[in-house]
Amino acid sequence: MKKARRTTRRSLFEYRDDRNRDLLEAFKRELGRVEGESLDDVLQRAVDSPARRFWVSEERALRVVSCMRRHPLPSGCHPLKREMFEEISRRCEALAESHPEWQLSRCVYYVVNHEAPKFYLTAIRAHVIICEERRRCKAEMMKRLQRMVSA
């Protein structure tokens, strides 16, 4: 009898395009600040700069924060993800103190949709995202130019 292969059930990150644009803007902002710096330094400053929001879905954040109230995150959790979820959890606790009538889901929704202290990405991952985003922007521009020429 064959063993069934375990497959992961990864879904497409619903905020990917918004996050990528936000990261590209941060990168361009940091790129223009200091001349002569290495790309690694610029990327690190970009990922450490504030993000428009926490780039995680409200549903995922709620599941993790709720789970964190019962027991700590597993040791295999990526350090940046751990840091992000701990920050969300801290902010939710502070919000629950100031608004005791709010349910956890409302606190999480509020926290996740407000500014995050950073992107919680490695500089290497940010470099890949920025390259993909720049490629996508160039392809869109070429499509628009072709439409203009053919019209």
LUMKEVEX-9134 format. One record per residue (C-alpha): residue number from 0; x, y, z. Coordinates in pm, whole numbers, plus 50000, padded with zeros to 5 digits. Last residue first. Layout:
SEBA   resi       X       Y       Z
SEBA    NUM       X       Y       Z
...
//
This chain:
SEBA   resi       X       Y       Z
SEBA    150   49560   55195   46887
SEBA    149   49851   54956   46818
SEBA    148   50112   55199   46953
SEBA    147   49913   55284   47265
SEBA    146   49838   54918   47336
SEBA    145   50207   54831   47290
SEBA    144   50306   55111   47530
SEBA    143   50060   54988   47791
SEBA    142   50191   54632   47761
SEBA    141   50551   54757   47793
SEBA    140   50459   54951   48108
SEBA    139   50297   54643   48259
SEBA    138   50610   54438   48185
SEBA    137   50832   54704   48343
SEBA    136   50616   54711   48657
SEBA    135   50626   54330   48684
SEBA    134   51006   54325   48649
SEBA    133   51036   54596   48917
SEBA    132   50808   54395   49145
SEBA    131   51004   54073   49093
SEBA    130   51335   54249   49165
SEBA    129   51187   54415   49474
SEBA    128   51050   54084   49603
SEBA    127   51384   53905   49554
SEBA    126   51574   54186   49727
SEBA    125   51323   54186   50014
SEBA    124   51380   53813   50063
SEBA    123   51755   53872   50092
SEBA    122   51709   54171   50324
SEBA    121   51506   53951   50557
SEBA    120   51143   54044   50605
SEBA    119   50953   54174   50908
SEBA    118   50837   54486   50719
SEBA    117   50902   54733   51001
SEBA    116   50737   54921   51289
SEBA    115   50390   54833   51158
SEBA    114   50134   55102   51079
SEBA    113   49769   55015   51135
SEBA    112   49556   54745   50972
SEBA    111   49701   54462   51180
SEBA    110   49631   54641   51508
SEBA    109   49264   54722   51438
SEBA    108   49181   54376   51302
SEBA    107   49360   54214   51597
SEBA    106   49168   54424   51849
SEBA    105   48838   54351   51673
SEBA    104   48908   53977   51671
SEBA    103   49009   53983   52038
SEBA    102   48671   54125   52139
SEBA    101   48641   54489   52236
SEBA    100   48457   54578   52560
SEBA     99   48785   54611   52751
SEBA     98   48895   54903   52530
SEBA     97   49205   55060   52693
SEBA     96   49320   54729   52839
SEBA     95   49224   54537   52525
SEBA     94   49431   54781   52318
SEBA     93   49740   54716   52528
SEBA     92   49689   54340   52495
SEBA     91   49635   54375   52119
SEBA     90   49955   54579   52086
SEBA     89   50153   54312   52267
SEBA     88   49999   54036   52051
SEBA     87   50077   54222   51729
SEBA     86   50436   54275   51848
SEBA     85   50466   53906   51943
SEBA     84   50328   53810   51602
SEBA     83   50587   54024   51425
SEBA     82   50879   53904   51640
SEBA     81   50782   53540   51585
SEBA     80   50756   53602   51212
SEBA     79   51103   53762   51221
SEBA     78   51249   53474   51423
SEBA     77   51109   53204   51190
SEBA     76   50900   52958   51395
SEBA     75   51084   52633   51469
SEBA     74   51069   52697   51846
SEBA     73   50690   52669   51842
SEBA     72   50496   52980   51945
SEBA     71   50411   52997   52313
SEBA     70   50095   52845   52465
SEBA     69   49731   52940   52532
SEBA     68   49744   53313   52459
SEBA     67   49976   53243   52165
SEBA     66   49700   53038   52000
SEBA     65   49468   53339   51997
SEBA     64   49749   53553   51859
SEBA     63   49819   53294   51586
SEBA     62   49457   53244   51480
SEBA     61   49382   53618   51490
SEBA     60   49693   53701   51287
SEBA     59   49596   53444   51024
SEBA     58   49242   53582   50995
SEBA     57   49355   53945   50987
SEBA     56   49588   53867   50699
SEBA     55   49958   53938   50744
SEBA     54   50158   54233   50615
SEBA     53   50134   54444   50929
SEBA     52   50039   54786   50800
SEBA     51   50183   55087   50614
SEBA     50   50534   54961   50685
SEBA     49   50791   55143   50898
SEBA     48   51157   55116   50791
SEBA     47   51361   54812   50892
SEBA     46   51298   54638   50558
SEBA     45   51417   54950   50371
SEBA     44   51720   55004   50597
SEBA     43   51830   54645   50534
SEBA     42   51782   54684   50159
SEBA     41   51989   55005   50155
SEBA     40   52267   54840   50357
SEBA     39   52270   54533   50130
SEBA     38   52280   54752   49818
SEBA     37   52602   54907   49940
SEBA     36   52614   55276   50016
SEBA     35   52772   55530   49782
SEBA     34   52492   55782   49798
SEBA     33   52265   55824   50097
SEBA     32   51893   55907   50099
SEBA     31   51780   55821   49746
SEBA     30   51801   55445   49789
SEBA     29   51610   55466   50117
SEBA     28   51305   55623   49948
SEBA     27   51332   55384   49654
SEBA     26   51343   55088   49893
SEBA     25   51048   55217   50095
SEBA     24   50846   55260   49774
SEBA     23   50943   54907   49660
SEBA     22   50835   54769   49999
SEBA     21   50495   54939   49978
SEBA     20   50447   54813   49622
SEBA     19   50538   54458   49727
SEBA     18   50310   54473   50030
SEBA     17   50017   54592   49818
SEBA     16   50079   54320   49558
SEBA     15   50113   54045   49820
SEBA     14   49808   54139   50027
SEBA     13   49610   53823   49948
SEBA     12   49900   53587   50002
SEBA     11   49818   53296   49772
SEBA     10   49728   52991   49974
SEBA      9   49960   52726   50096
SEBA      8   49810   52387   50163
SEBA      7   50119   52180   50209
SEBA      6   50126   51834   50068
SEBA      5   50174   51510   50255
SEBA      4   50233   51221   50027
SEBA      3   49994   50933   50079
SEBA      2   50173   50614   50161
SEBA      1   50137   50342   49902
SEBA      0   50000   50000   50000
//
